[in-house]
Amino acid sequence: MIADVRPTVLWQGEDKTDKPLVVLLHGRGSNERDIIGLADLLPDDAVYTAVRAPISEGGGYAWFANRGIGRPLAASLAEGITWFRAWLDGVAKSGRPVFLVGFSGGATFAGGLLLDAPERFAGLATLYATLPFDAGIPTTPGRLTGVPVLVAQGDADTVIPVDLQARTWKYLHDESGALVTALRSPGGHALTRGDIAALSTWITEHGA
């Protein structure tokens, strides 16, 4: 069971207890080591942590079981959110800003965390992913009112289903109420230098 999995976590700047916490969430089949290096390219005035997803899959790890790419099973997503929140509550004391930065499946999971409890997080960067629609998480109009959200998508992304990319883009811009910063690249399912530069600026403007 996920509840019995001990979190595996990497840190950068852990001693800066008065600084915002940026949680980096890796994609499906990857691990925390693959994403912690992103912290080297982001503002120094923050603490970064990368968490290993709790489900073993394909030589790596996943945040939830799914019924297709970008389509989490509701029970699995809920279990993962409970597991993650238990860890986060132990490391992020009340009042400390927490930003979620996720790539692909990690971003879908991060979107679920934010939509489940918008008041708990200071912002979300969802990179080359979809929000977890139809998975037991509220996606009602105005759900993210006032929350900073950075969304990046690639026009040639063949990993995330096109319909889910479009639905995510529309919800964030037209329905969620979020303070949206949006990026589009002509490329596929991968971060660009421009994405990383924009993410760095976004973190600085909203927290670090």
Backbone torsions as a table, in degrees:
resi	resn	phi	psi	omega
1	MET	NA	145.7	-179.8
2	ILE	-58.2	-37.2	-176.5
3	ALA	-59.5	-23.3	-178.1
4	ASP	-90.6	-4.3	-178.3
5	VAL	-80.3	126.5	177.9
6	ARG	-81.4	126.1	-178.4
7	PRO	-60.7	135.4	171.9
8	THR	-105.7	123.2	-168.3
9	VAL	-136.1	139.3	170.8
10	LEU	-113.7	147.2	-176.5
11	TRP	-127.2	153.0	167.0
12	GLN	-138.5	116.2	-177.8
13	GLY	82.5	29.4	-174.8
14	GLU	-58.7	-27.3	-176.4
15	ASP	-74.7	-11.5	-179.1
16	LYS	-84.0	70.8	-171.1
17	THR	-70.0	-12.9	-179.7
18	ASP	-96.6	3.5	-176.7
19	LYS	-100.6	157.2	176.0
20	PRO	-58.4	150.0	179.2
21	LEU	-104.7	124.8	177.3
22	VAL	-110.4	116.6	-178.4
23	VAL	-98.8	122.2	-179.0
24	LEU	-98.8	125.2	-174.2
25	LEU	-118.6	116.1	-174.4
26	HIS	-74.9	166.3	-180.0
27	GLY	-81.0	173.0	-178.3
28	ARG	-63.6	133.0	179.7
29	GLY	81.6	4.1	-179.9
30	SER	-108.1	-160.7	178.7
31	ASN	-156.3	177.0	-174.6
32	GLU	-64.7	-29.4	-179.2
33	ARG	-67.8	-28.6	-177.7
34	ASP	-73.9	-19.3	-175.7
35	ILE	-113.8	-17.2	-177.1
36	ILE	-64.7	-26.8	178.8
37	GLY	-62.2	-21.3	176.9
38	LEU	-59.6	-29.5	-179.0
39	ALA	-60.5	-29.2	180.0
40	ASP	-65.8	-18.8	-176.4
41	LEU	-103.9	4.1	-175.0
42	LEU	-114.2	168.3	-174.2
43	PRO	-54.9	140.9	-179.7
44	ASP	-70.7	-23.1	-171.7
45	ASP	-85.8	48.0	177.6
46	ALA	-158.0	163.1	174.5
47	VAL	-103.4	135.6	-179.5
48	TYR	-117.7	140.5	175.2
49	THR	-141.0	142.9	177.3
50	ALA	-121.5	128.2	-175.1
51	VAL	-110.2	138.1	175.1
52	ARG	-80.3	130.5	176.7
53	ALA	-60.9	153.4	-169.7
54	PRO	-86.1	-8.3	-175.5
55	ILE	-109.4	121.5	177.0
56	SER	-70.1	134.2	179.8
57	GLU	-159.1	122.8	171.3
58	GLY	55.7	41.4	-178.1
59	GLY	80.2	-2.0	176.9
60	GLY	-135.8	-144.4	-173.1
61	TYR	-143.2	154.7	-179.5
62	ALA	-132.2	155.1	-177.8
63	TRP	-87.6	-21.9	-177.6
64	PHE	-161.0	156.6	168.9
65	ALA	-78.3	149.7	-177.9
66	ASN	-135.4	171.4	177.6
67	ARG	-112.8	24.2	-175.5
68	GLY	142.9	158.9	-176.1
69	ILE	-57.9	125.7	178.5
70	GLY	78.4	10.5	-176.9
71	ARG	-126.3	82.6	-176.6
72	PRO	-65.1	147.7	167.3
73	LEU	-75.1	130.6	-172.1
74	ALA	-57.0	-45.4	-176.8
75	ALA	-65.1	-39.3	-179.9
76	SER	-68.6	-42.6	177.9
77	LEU	-62.0	-44.2	179.5
78	ALA	-62.2	-40.3	179.1
79	GLU	-65.0	-40.9	178.9
80	GLY	-65.8	-39.5	178.5
81	ILE	-63.0	-43.8	178.1
82	THR	-60.8	-43.8	179.1
83	TRP	-61.4	-47.6	-178.5
84	PHE	-64.7	-44.5	-178.5
85	ARG	-62.5	-35.1	178.0
86	ALA	-63.0	-41.4	176.9
87	TRP	-67.2	-47.9	-175.7
88	LEU	-61.5	-40.1	-179.4
89	ASP	-62.2	-23.0	178.9
90	GLY	-83.8	-17.2	-175.9
91	VAL	-117.4	-17.4	-179.0
92	ALA	-119.3	99.5	-178.3
93	LYS	-68.4	158.3	-176.6
94	SER	-54.4	132.7	177.6
95	GLY	97.2	-15.4	178.8
96	ARG	-79.5	126.0	179.3
97	PRO	-64.0	133.0	178.3
98	VAL	-122.9	122.1	177.0
99	PHE	-107.6	138.7	177.3
100	LEU	-105.5	127.8	176.6
101	VAL	-126.2	112.4	-176.6
102	GLY	-126.2	149.4	174.7
103	PHE	-116.2	132.2	174.9
104	SER	54.9	-122.1	-178.2
105	GLY	-60.6	-31.8	176.2
106	GLY	-66.7	-31.8	177.1
107	ALA	-74.2	-35.7	175.2
108	THR	-61.5	-43.0	177.3
109	PHE	-64.6	-43.6	178.5
110	ALA	-60.6	-39.4	176.0
111	GLY	-61.2	-38.2	176.3
112	GLY	-64.2	-41.3	177.2
113	LEU	-59.3	-46.5	-178.5
114	LEU	-67.3	-46.9	-179.0
115	LEU	-64.4	-31.3	179.0
116	ASP	-70.1	-34.7	-177.5
117	ALA	-148.5	74.6	-176.1
118	PRO	-57.9	-30.2	-177.0
119	GLU	-72.0	-13.5	-174.4
120	ARG	-84.5	-19.2	-170.4
121	PHE	-124.3	148.6	-177.7
122	ALA	-88.1	-14.8	179.4
123	GLY	172.5	166.2	-179.1
124	LEU	-137.2	132.7	167.5
125	ALA	-111.7	112.4	-178.8
126	THR	-108.1	111.4	-168.7
127	LEU	-113.4	112.8	176.1
128	TYR	55.5	61.4	-173.4
129	ALA	-154.5	-173.5	172.2
130	THR	-129.6	154.1	167.9
131	LEU	-73.6	157.2	-176.7
132	PRO	-84.0	78.5	179.1
133	PHE	-74.3	151.5	174.0
134	ASP	56.1	38.5	-176.9
135	ALA	-132.1	28.3	176.1
136	GLY	81.7	6.3	-179.3
137	ILE	-108.5	135.7	-178.6
138	PRO	-62.8	130.9	171.6
139	THR	-128.9	44.6	-177.3
140	THR	-77.9	157.5	176.7
141	PRO	-57.6	137.4	177.8
142	GLY	77.5	5.4	-175.7
143	ARG	-59.7	-33.4	-175.8
144	LEU	-111.4	29.4	-176.5
145	THR	-53.1	122.4	176.2
146	GLY	82.5	-2.7	-178.3
147	VAL	-87.3	127.7	176.4
148	PRO	-67.4	128.4	178.0
149	VAL	-133.9	126.5	172.3
150	LEU	-103.3	124.9	178.6
151	VAL	-122.2	130.4	177.1
152	ALA	-124.8	132.3	178.2
153	GLN	-136.1	154.7	178.0
154	GLY	-114.0	132.5	-177.8
155	ASP	-63.9	-24.3	-179.4
156	ALA	-106.3	19.7	179.0
157	ASP	-71.3	112.7	179.5
158	THR	-104.7	6.8	178.9
159	VAL	-89.2	-53.4	178.9
160	ILE	-81.7	126.0	-179.5
161	PRO	-52.8	137.3	-175.5
162	VAL	-58.6	-38.7	-178.6
163	ASP	-65.0	-34.5	178.8
164	LEU	-74.2	-36.3	174.3
165	GLN	-60.2	-46.7	-178.4
166	ALA	-65.2	-39.3	-179.0
167	ARG	-66.6	-39.8	177.9
168	THR	-63.7	-47.4	-179.9
169	TRP	-58.5	-45.9	-178.6
170	LYS	-66.3	-45.6	-178.5
171	TYR	-61.2	-47.0	-177.6
172	LEU	-63.9	-42.1	-176.7
173	HIS	-78.2	-39.9	-167.7
174	ASP	-106.9	-19.7	-170.6
175	GLU	-126.2	-34.4	-167.7
176	SER	-70.4	-30.4	-173.2
177	GLY	84.1	2.2	-178.8
178	ALA	-68.5	157.9	171.7
179	LEU	-87.8	95.3	-166.6
180	VAL	-93.1	132.0	165.0
181	THR	-113.1	122.6	-171.3
182	ALA	-120.0	140.2	178.3
183	LEU	-130.3	138.2	171.9
184	ARG	-129.0	138.2	175.4
185	SER	-123.6	157.7	177.7
186	PRO	-78.4	-6.3	-174.8
187	GLY	-85.1	-166.0	-175.6
188	GLY	-101.9	-138.9	-170.2
189	HIS	-89.3	68.3	-178.0
190	ALA	-162.0	146.9	176.5
191	LEU	-69.9	143.0	175.5
192	THR	-107.5	168.0	175.0
193	ARG	-60.9	-37.0	178.2
194	GLY	-63.8	-38.9	177.4
195	ASP	-60.8	-46.6	-177.1
196	ILE	-65.5	-39.8	177.0
197	ALA	-63.1	-43.0	179.2
198	ALA	-66.0	-38.8	177.9
199	LEU	-63.2	-42.4	178.6
200	SER	-60.5	-46.1	178.5
201	THR	-62.5	-42.6	-178.6
202	TRP	-61.6	-44.1	179.2
203	ILE	-63.2	-42.8	179.0
204	THR	-62.3	-44.6	-177.2
205	GLU	-67.1	-32.0	-171.7
206	HIS	-107.8	-7.0	-178.6
207	GLY	-161.8	-47.6	-171.8
208	ALA	-85.7	NA	NA
